[in-house]
Amino acid sequence: MNSISILGCGWLGLEAAKFFIEKGIYVKGSTTSKEKIAPLKKEGIKPYLIELNEENINNFSSNSKDYFKDFFETDICLINIPPPREDKQFYKTQMEFIATHLLENQNATKKVIFISSTSIYKDYNAKLNKKVIESDVQKLEEANRKDIFEAEHVFVEASQVDLQVCTLRAGGLMGGKRVAGKYFAGKKDLNTGNIPVNFIHRKDLINIISVIFEKMNKKTLFIEENGNKYEVFNVVCPIHPIRQKVYQKNAIDYNFKSPTFLNDEQTLDYKIINSEKLQKKLGYEFIYPNPLYFPIES
């Protein structure tokens, strides 16, 4: 039976776990909360309590190593840990700890899917006003977020040793109860109305993870002849409506007060995250290509 270990069974990871279980794949899932162990088990997930904080990493014992070792003995590992809000430098430390374990444990998987973020690209005030592609960030000084770049680079370096890594730079994640316009309900005179959105629906992201899972298992993602063991994709809807249209449609669909926007000519800069590489290389067709028509979910 194929297996996957999901490091971080939260809003995205739990739904991904359910998806894989429905496909008959054995799932190991981690949480940082003791209270979530039983719910994970109820879903058919083999649960692990893993919290990669500074204290646990510094005091890593032989007992912890065996527990950690079992979690990573799987076909593929999905790493779904968002960057810390406070100590951003620690994100790199977490990824180094994981990568080192995967490389040193002979029985651990050598196949990794790493969920990153399009926040790595320069922000709106960088006067981009263009489409951005994966190769636009190859050096630290080209990145908007140092912590995200350094975390990704840990796996770039690990792929030059023995890991196969696919990094997914996800756009603004929507789906479930996450509705973009709700965060701006009733707001007045917003000046961001003409900025295009870079969203991705959770179901598409999980489906893309599944496509990559299958390709990595079948050894069709990387071309062994050229020695490449690292790939990165932007995971964003191919259609980018402006915020005003999305937020106002959200208000109608979900019955909340619509925000209002200034009618002045757009003055803020923008960026459009290009996902053509993903579509071409994986042959992927989005379930929900347009954020204007994300489905209403309970």
N, C-alpha and C positions, 0 to 999 in steps of 0.2 A: 504493500500500500504506500502511495506517495504521502509525504508529510511536509508540513511547514510549521516553523516556529515564528510566532508573531510577538515581537518585543514591543509591548505597548498596546494593550487591548482596551483602548478608550473609544472615543466617538467614531473613529475610522477603523481601528484595529478590530473591535468587536464585530462590526458588520462584515469586515473581511473574513474573520474567522467563521462566522455563520455561512457565508458564501462558500468557503472551501469545504466545510463540513457537508453541505448539501451536495457537493460534487464528489463526495466519498473520500475526501483527503483527510488524513489524520492531522489534527491541529493541537499544537502546544501553544499556550498563550500566557503572557506575563501581565501582572498588575502590581501596582505599588500599594494597594489597599487590601488588608486582610478581609474586609467586608465583601470584597468582590470575588473572593476565591470560590465561594459556594455558587453564586450566579454563573460564573464561567463554567464550572463543572456541570451545572444544570443544562447548559447549552451544548454539552458534549465536548468541551475543550479540556485538555489536561492543563490544570492551572499551576502557575508558578508565582511566588511572591518575590519579585526582583525589583529592588530600588537602587539605582546606580547613583547614590549620593556620595558626597566626599568621604563621609565616615565609613561607609560600606566598602568603597574602593580601597581606601587606605588600610582597612583592617581585613582585607580579603584572606580568609583562612582556608585550610585544606578541606574542611567540611563544606564551606561555601563553594569551593571549587568543584566538588563532586556534583552539587546541586546545579551549578551553572553549566557544568559540562553536559549533564543530561539534557538540559534545555536546548543546547546548540547541536546535539547529535540528531540531525534532521536532514531532509533533502535541501531545503532552502530556508533562509532566515529573512524575515521581513522586519526591518528596523524602523520603528515608527515612534521615535522619541522627539518631541518638539524642542527647540532650543530653550534653555532656561531664561526666564524673564529678567532675572537679576544678574547672576554671575555668568555672563555670556561666554567667558573664557573656558568655563567648565564643560561646555558642550564638546569641545575638542577632546578634553580629558576622557569624557564618557566614551566617545567613539574610538579613541586610542585603546581604551581598556577592552572594548568589545573586539576590535580588530586583532589585538594581541592574543586574546584568548582563542579566537577562531584559527589563527595561524599556528599557535603552539599546541592546541589540542588536535592530535592526529585524527581523531574520530569526528571532530566537529565538521559541519558543512563548510564548504569553501565557496558557496553560492549565496550572494547577498543582494537583496533589493532594499535600497535605502531611500526613505521618503524625505526629500529635501523641500525647498521652497523657492518660488520665484522672487522672494524678497532678496535673493542674492543679487538681483539686477539693480542698477542705479535707480533711485526713486524719481518721482515726477519732477522734482525741482532740479534735477540734473540736466534739464533741457534736452532730453532725448528726442521726443517727438518722432518716434520711428518704431518699427518692429524690431524686437530683440530675439536673437537666436542663441542656442547653447554655447557656441564658440565665442560669444561676446564677453564671457568672463573666463579668462584663463590665468589671470594673475591677481594677486591680492588687491592691488590698487584699482583693479577694474570692478571690484565687488562693492555692493552697497552694504552688505553685512559681513564683517570680518569673521564672525563666529561660524556662519553657515559655510563660507568658503573653506575655512580651516577644517571643519568637520567633513566636508566632501573630500578634501585633499587627503585626509587620513586614509580614505578608501581608494583614492587614486594610487597612493603609494602602496597600499596593501595588495592592490591588483597587480602590481609589478613584481610581487613576491609569489603569492599563491592563490589569492582570492579572485573570484569572478564577481564583479559588482555592477549592478544597474542602478543608477541614481535617477529618481523621478522628482523633478522640480515642479511641485504642484502649485497651481494658482489658488485663488480664493475658494476654499472648500464650502460648497453648499449642499443642501439635501437634508432630509429629516426635518427637524425644527429650525434649522439654520436658513433664514431668509434674509437676504442682504438688506432689503428696504426696511425691515423691522428695526434695525439699529439706528435708523434716521426718521422714524415715524414722528410726524408733527414738527420736525425741524423747519426753521424758517430761513429763507434767502441763502440757500447753499450755493456756493460758486463752483461746484465740481460737477455740474450737470452734464457737461459735454465731454467729460473724460470717459474713454471706453473702458469697459470692465474686462478683467482677466480671471474669469471664474471657471470652476470645474465642478461637475456634480459628483457626489460621492459614489454613485453607482458606476459612473464611467471610470473613476480612478480605480475602484476595486476590479472592474472588468479588465483594465489595462494591467494591473498587477497580476491577474490570472493569466493573461496572454504571455506576459514575460515569464511567469512561473513555468508555463508549459514549454516555452522556447528554451529556457535555461535547462530544464530537465531533459529535453530532446537534443541539447547541444547545438541549437540552431541560431542562438542569439549572437554568439561570438564566432568569428572566423579564426579557427585554431592556427591556420597557416601563417597569419601575420602577427600572431602573438598577442593580439589585443584582448584584454580581459576586463575592460572598463567601458561602460556606455552611459550616456546621460541624455535624458529626454525632458523637454518642457511638456507638462501635462495641463493643458488649458484648452477650453472650448475654441474651436476655429472661428466662431462668430463673436464679435465684440461690440454689442450695442452700448450706447452711452448710459451713464448712471441714471440720468433723469428718467429715461424710458423704463429701465429695469425697476427702479424704486417705485415709480408711479403705478406700474403694472402689478408689482408686489402688493401695493396698498389695495388695489381693486380685488386681486385674487384672494388675499388673506383678511380683507376687511379691517384695515387699520388706517389711521389718518395719514394721508400722503404728505411728504415733505414738499416744500416750495423751493423754487430755484430762481436765481437772478437771471434776467433775460439779457444781460450784457454779453458782449462777444466773449468767447472763451479766452481766458488769459493764462490759465494754468497749463503746464506742460504735461505730456502724457507718454505712456509706453504701451505698446501692444506686444504681448508675449506670443511668439510664433511657435505653433506646434506641428508644423509641416513635416519635420524630421520624424516625429512619432508616427504620423499618419502614413508616410511613405515607407519607412523601414519596417514597421510592424504590420502595415496594411490595415490599420485600425480605422473603423468608422464609428464615430461618436454616437452614443445612444441619445444624448441630449446636447447637440452641437450649439444651440442658441440659449443663453441664460434667460432670455425673455420667456421661454417656454419650459422652464424647469417645472416638473410636476408638483401639484399640491400634495403634500404628505402630512399625515397626522403626527 
